[in-house]
Amino acid sequence: MSKLVVISGPSGAGKGTVVKELLNIYKNNNDKVHLSVSATTRSPREGEIDKVNYYFIKEKEFLDKLKNNEFLEYNQYGTGKYYGTLKSHVFEYLDKGYDVILEIDINGYKQVINNYKDALGIFITTPSLKVLEQRLRDRGTETEEQIEKRLKTAKDELKNKDIYPYIIINEDGKSFEAAEKVYKIIKK
Ligand code: 5GP
């Protein structure tokens, strides 16, 4: 049976890389997987394609869908923009026999399990908070203030990680191994 998999973890834990490796593992096994495409009310950035990166929709359409209970989960961020996972999108792929991967935060995961109790939650993190901090600094893409903010969010997320049935440690340079563990958990 196809599975709905939620992957969460603090920014800097290498979630994106693990998900990329995971999709490759599926491909190499001739196994069906789909990375969910969210809906958002923000404008596309340069190079982003509608229905590939996001379903770019107007706020009115988003709010209408919200009222009609069409989202599996959603959030509105500080920017005022909405982001959400459409039930129709996820179930279209599950029905076709694909495992569907959602890369969302803890808040989203809580909403998903309320709506769909068979969802499988996997939390990806670093061996320690120190490693996480080092990775954020090594990226060199953020200001000190942004790093501090991300670390604070990460600490809050780590406090809640036990709501996930599976926690995977992504050690430095071992994202493939972490992805293999995730694949095994999904296929168990
Ligand atoms: P961005 O605008 O940079 O693409 O994304 C902004 C934030 O929205 C990121 O933290 C991203 O993880 C989050 N996000 C993207 N899609 C969804 C979604 O479907 N649901 C939720 N809850 N957050 C999302």
Residues whose N, C-alpha, C, O or C-beta is under 5 A from the ligand:
A	BS01	5GP	S38 Y74 N75 Y83 G84 T85 E103 I104 G108
